[in-house]
Amino acid sequence: MVAAVVVGATGLVGSLLLLRLLNDERYARVIAPTRRQLQLPDNASTAKLVNPISDNVTNSLPNDEKIDHVYICIGTTRKKTPNPDEYKAIDVGIPDAVAQWAADMGASYLGVVSSAGADTSSMFRYSQLKGEMEELVLAKDVPNISILQPSIIYGKRNESRVGESIAKGVMSFFGPLLPKNVRGIQADAIAERLLFDAFANSGKRRVPSGDIPLSRNEKSDSSTKTQRDEM
């Protein structure tokens, strides 16, 4: 049985991923440190959930038990975090610290949500920071690391993002004409890929947005593996 940690479980992707882990029989324990208590659907299975509360989620990471899989779905926006230093501390500092903790704990898999266009040499500060974060994470001593690079993420958020809403509208209209790595992607498809890669032993890799949705064969393989592991 597997133990997992989800950092960023209150966000769009993280919340969907958390529900998948709680419903997956391969996981015996799921730890989701947050700054406020999780609000889960009434029908959510919470028997194996641990939800430590702290203003600093890295202080809530366990150090006295074996952790197999670590998921990092954390991020912020300029609107929520206008201070550049605080912004970098969240988008780069926390993933770097959690990834190092995962390596120290002997985790076998690290799944991270980054962004399309992540590149330290980008002309855009946001993409620069995401690129810096990716390089730091990939340098950790964890055998399997999947860094997902989604484009615009579709899904119901608890907050309003005006710029993102405009981009979604444009992409909805021009979507079929756009390259696959630029098209918008459903948040649940990202969560599904993170979970699939946790058991795929794919080594260290970046997954561009167009390759995040599971193929038909991958969906079939995932179903078969889950049934076999549950036997």
NUMAR-297294 format. One record per residue (C-alpha): residue in one letter; x, y, z. Coordinates in steps of 0.25 Angstrom, whole numbers, plus 5000, padded with zeros to 4 digits. Layout:
N
AXYZ
...
END
This chain:
231
M500050005000
V500450144997
A500550275005
A500450404998
V500550555001
V499850664993
V500250804994
G499250904988
A498050814991
T497150944992
G497450984978
L496650944965
V497550824961
G498050794975
S496550774980
L496250684968
L497450604970
L497150584985
L495850524982
R496450424972
L497550384982
L496450364993
N495650274984
D496850194979
E497050064987
R498550064985
Y498750184994
A498650145009
R498950285014
V498750425008
I499350545015
A498950685010
P499550805018
T498750935016
R498551065022
R497051045025
Q496250925027
L495850845014
Q494450855010
L494150725003
P492850674996
D491950605006
N492150474999
A493650484999
S494350365006
T495250425017
A495650305025
K497150305020
L497250465019
V498150545029
N497950695028
P498950765036
I498650915037
S499851025037
D500051155031
N501351095026
V501050965019
T502450915018
N502450915033
S501350815033
L502150715025
P502350585032
N503750535036
D503450405043
E502750315033
K503050265019
I502550345008
D502450284994
H501750394985
V501850544986
Y500950634978
I501150784977
C500050864971
I500250994978
G500351134971
T499851274972
T499551394964
R499951544963
K498651584968
K498751504981
T500251524983
P500651654977
N501951654985
P503051594975
D503851534986
E502651464993
Y502151424979
K503451354976
A503451294990
I502151224987
D502351184972
V503851144973
G504251134988
I503151044993
P503250944981
D504750944983
A504650914998
V503550804996
A504350734985
Q505650734994
W504750685006
A504250574996
A505650534992
D506050535007
M504850445010
G505250344999
A504050364991
S503950294978
Y503050394970
L502850544970
G501750604961
V501750754959
V500850844952
S501650954945
S501151034932
A501351034917
G502451124913
A503251104926
D504651144922
T505751224930
S506151294917
S504751344915
M504451494913
F503251474923
R503551474938
Y502451374940
S503051274931
Q504451294936
L504051264950
K503351134945
G504551094938
E505451124950
M504551034958
E504550924948
E506050924948
L506150914963
V505150804964
L505750724953
A507150724960
K506550654973
D506950514976
V505550454973
P505550344962
N504250384955
I503850524953
S502750574944
I502650724942
L501350754935
Q501250884926
P499750914924
S499251024916
I498051104920
I497351014931
Y495850994930
G495050964942
K494251024953
R495051114962
N494751174975
E495351314971
S495151404958
R496351414949
V495951524938
G497151504929
E496951354929
S495451364926
I495751444914
A496751344909
K495751234911
G494751304903
V495751324892
M496251184892
S494851124892
F494651194879
F495951164872
G496251034880
P496150934868
L497151024860
L498251034871
P499450944873
K499050844883
N500050894893
V499351034893
R497950984894
G497250994908
I497150864916
Q496250814927
A496750814941
D496250674944
A497150624932
I498350684939
A497950614952
E497750484944
R499150494938
L499850524951
L499250394957
F499550314945
D501050354944
A501150314959
F501150174955
A501750174942
N503250184945
S503550274934
G504750344940
K504950494940
R504150564929
R503350694925
V501950664919
P501550774910
S500050814910
G499650734898
D500150604904
I499550624917
P498150554914
L498250404915
S498250334902
R497250214900
N498350114903
E498850184915
K497350184921
S497250034918
D498650014924
S498250094937
S496950014939
T497649884937
K498749924947
T497849974957
Q496949844957
R498249764958
D498749844970
E497449834977
M497449674976
END
